[in-house]
Amino acid sequence: MKKNEYLCIGKIAGTRGVSGEIKINPYTDYPEDFYKIKNIFLDVNESPIEFFDLKIHKSQVLMKIKELNNKNDAQILQGRFLYALNKDIPIDENSYFIEDLKGCAVEDAKKHKMYGVLKDVFNRGASDIYEIIDSNNKEYLLPIIEGTIEEINLDENKILVNPLKGVFDED
C-alpha cells in the first residue's frame, strides 16, 4: 500500500544559460529516473508542466519548461520543489520510498517489542540510518546493515527489525 499519491522528486537549484533552462537537484537514487517520469508537477494541485530537452549533467537534471523562454523567467522558480505521481516513479522490486516508510511502527522481529515509529531515513555514507521516535519522544538511530531489516509490511504499516545490540536501551 502506498501512502502518498505524490512524491517530491527534486528541487530547482537555479538556471543554466540564457534560454530558461533549469537545474534540478534530484531527490531520486538515480537522476536517470527523470527520463522515465512522464508527468512532473510544480504543485500537486496543478496540471503537470510541459517540459522538454531533459538531460543529466553531473549529478543534476537539466530541463526546459515550455513557458520559460529566458533566464529571468526561470529564476522565478529557483527553490521550488518538483513532484511526480508515486505510481509514475520507477522503483526496484523490494525497494521502498522513504516517504512510504515514515510513520511505520518499528518492532523487534524476535521479541515483538515495539520500539517506536520511523520518523526519517538518512544516509551519512556507510549505510542508511533509521531515525525512530518512541512514545516518550526519545530518539534512536538504527544503522541499517545486512540482516537489520527482517520485514517491511506497508499493508500493516510495520517494519520488523533485528537491532544491533545497544541501539535501544536493552536490559
PETACOR-V535315 format. One record per helix or strand of 3 or more residues. SS is the DSSP state (H for helix, E for strand). FROM is the first residue (numbers start at 1). TO is the last residue. Records with the same first field share a line. If there is no record, write none. Layout:
# PETACOR-V535315
SS=FROM-TO  FROM-TO
This chain:
# PETACOR-V535315
E=6-16  21-26  51-57  60-65  81-85  105-108  114-123  128-133  139-144  149-153  158-161
H=31-36  71-75  86-88  98-101
